[in-house]
Structures are given as structure tokens and as C-alpha cells.
Amino acid sequence: MEMEKLCLYVGDAKAIAPADVRAGFRDMAESWIFDFTSALAAGQAATAIPLLRDLIEQGDHPLRLLAMVSREVRLLLAARDCLDGPLAGRWRGGVSYATFQSRLQPLLGELGDAAFGKMHPFRIYKYLADAARIPTARLRQALIELSELDLKFKTSRGDPSMLLETFVLDFCRPDASPRGVAQRR
């Protein structure tokens, strides 16, 4: 059915261009937001920024996007707590999903239940893998930065799109140390 819609969209054109696909499938913003937050959690700014721009261009409100980013960071922090708690010394980079399910997921216990509820185990696995590369202090600082962004959005101090992009770029930097922590101490 989607291919049929795309063919109707391009009409008599000899070929379907990537721009036609993007224009014809604008209604997929709901899935794009999860692609965006997944790229953010994985530290893939080159993927996250174009998705963020597409979401904003399609009319997604910056406050909604900020809420989704905040949720993502909170889940990463919860995963980090699990890595530093019940999974301390047990999580290794490159651990397979099968190993996680059989050996590590049962160790999460009440902390895992409180953090992730009835989330699918593969999503929990992805959050743990992503959180393993981000220090706890960076995640906590990111929550503070997101709170500051929320205030800026609501007081009209800056372009929300640019503020979000700046946050994403900063958060995805591999060497991202908590910004402003030294100044606040």
C-alpha cells in the first residue's frame, strides 16, 4: 500500500528519487523520533542531527522533542545505575544479546524492574550497551543541561532548534565531559 502511494505521488516520473520517498512518507514521524533517540543514545550525531532536523521541519514541537531526549537520558542513567549496581564487573563490551538474556538480565532484579518496567529485553540490552560508553557524571550533567534548555525554550532565550542541535552535538562527542561541572564546583 505504501509503494502504491509513492507511485501515485511521483506520477509519470521515470524514477523515484530519495527526496520523493522523504516527501511521500512524512507521516512516519512517530518512528523517526525513535530513530532519532536511538542515534542520540548511541552517540551517532551524524545520524541524529538530520533526523532531528526532519522532525522539526515536519512540525514536531521542540518541547516534545526535548521531552523525548530527556526521557532517553533518564533511561540511559537508569541503565548506568544497573551497570554500576547489579551488573558491576559482569557487563563486558560486545556481550551478546543471548548472553544478556540468559545470564545478566536475571541479575537486574528490582532495580531493573523499577528502571525499565515491562520494556522488551532487547531494548534494555541496547540501553545498557549505550550507557556503558557514557560516564554517570555525563548523564547527570546532561539532565541539568536539558532542564536549562527547557527554561530557555519557555522564556524564548534562543532558537529551540539550534539549542537542541547544540545539545545533541555536545552529548554525542566521544570525549564529552560534563560541561560546566568544574565551573560549578
N, C-alpha and C positions, 0 to 999 in steps of 0.2 A: 504494500500500500504506500509506503514512504517513497519507493522508487517511482511509483506511478505519479505521485505528487511532484517529484523532482522533474520528471519528464514533461509534465504539464507546465511546470514553471519555466523551463528553458524553451518550450515551444518547438520551433523548427530548427533550432541551433544544431549544428553538426556534432558538437562535442559539449560535454558538461565540464565546466571549469570549477576549481576549488571554491571560487567566490560564489558560484551558483549553489553549491552544496551548503556553504555557510548561510547564504541568504534564504535558501529553501528550508533550512532546518532550525530557524531561530527559536522555535518552540521547545528546544531541548535544553533551555537554560537550567532547568532543575537538575539535570545530570551534570551539566558543566560546572555547577557550583561545587559538586563533589570532586570532579576532576581538578578544579582549582585548589580546593583544600587539601587534596591528596598530594598535589605537586608542592604546595607550601610545606606540608609536614615532611616531605621527602627532601626539602631543601633545593628544589628544582625551580629556581627563579625564572629561567628561560622558558619554562612551560607555564608557570603560574602567572606571570605578568600578562601575556597575551590573553589568557583565559579571563583574568580579572578585567582587562580592557573590554573584552567581548561582553562580559556580564554587565558592565556599566553602560556600554553602548546600547545594549538591549533594554535598558531601563531598570536594571536591578538597583534598588536604593542602596547607597553606600552604608547606611546604618544596618541594613540587613546583612550586607557582606561583612561588615565589622563584627556583627554578632556571630556569624559563621566562623570567622577567623578566631574570635575569642573562644568559641566552643572547641575548635581544633586545638588551640594551645592548651586549654584546660585538660583535654583528653590526653595530650602528649605529656603534660605534667603528671597526670594520674598514672600513665604508663611508666614514667620515670620513677615515680614512687614505688611501683611494683618492681622495677628493675633494681632499685636500691633496697627494697624490703625483701619479700619472699623469694625473689629470683636472684638476689645478690650472689655473685660468684657462679651462677648457673647459666646465665644468658651469655651466649657467645655469638659474635657476628657471623652471619651465614648459617645460623641454626635453621634447619628445615621446618616447614610447617608441620609435617608429620611428627617430628620430634617435639615441637612445641605442644601439639595436641596431646600426645601420649605421656610426655614426661613433665613438661613445665606448666601447662595450663592448670592441672590439678593443684599445683603449689600456690596459685594465686589466692585461693580461699576467699575469705570475707572481704579482703581488700580489693581483690579483683571483681567480686560481685558488686561492691559499693561503687567502684570506679566505672565499670562498664555495663552493669546490669545484664540484660539479655542480649547484648551485642553478639553478632556472629563471631565465632572464634578466629576466623581469618582476619577480620578487621582488628581484633585485639592484637593478633600477631603482627599486623602491619604497624599499629601504633607503637608496639614495643620495639620493633625494628627501627622505626623512625626516631623514637625517643632515645634510643641507645646512642645516637650520634650527637645529642643535644644536652649540654650540662643543665642540671637542675636550676642553677642560678640564672642561666639564659632564659629558661622558660618562665621563671618568676618575673624577671625583668620585662619579658615580652608582655605579660599580663598588665604590668604597670604602664607600659607604653600604650597598650590598647585602651586602657582606661583614660589615659591622656588624650588619645585620638578621639575617643567618644566625646569628651568635653570639647575638643576643638571642633568636631562636627556640629555640635549643638550650639556653639557660640559663634559659628561662622568664621573661625580663625583659620583660614586656609582652604584650598581646594581639596575636597574629600578624596577625589580620585588620585591626586598626586600624593596625598598623605598616605593612602593605602598602599600605593605602589612603593613609596619610600620604605614603609614598614616591611613589605614583602621582600624587597631587595636586601634590607638590613638583616632580616630574620634568616634569609636563605644563605647568607655568607657563611662559608665553611669555618671561618675563623671568628665568627660573630661572638664577641664577648659582650657581656651585659653593658649596654650603653648607659653611661651616666652613673654607674654604680660607684666608681671611685669618687666622683664629684659629690655624691650624696652621703658618703661616709663621714 
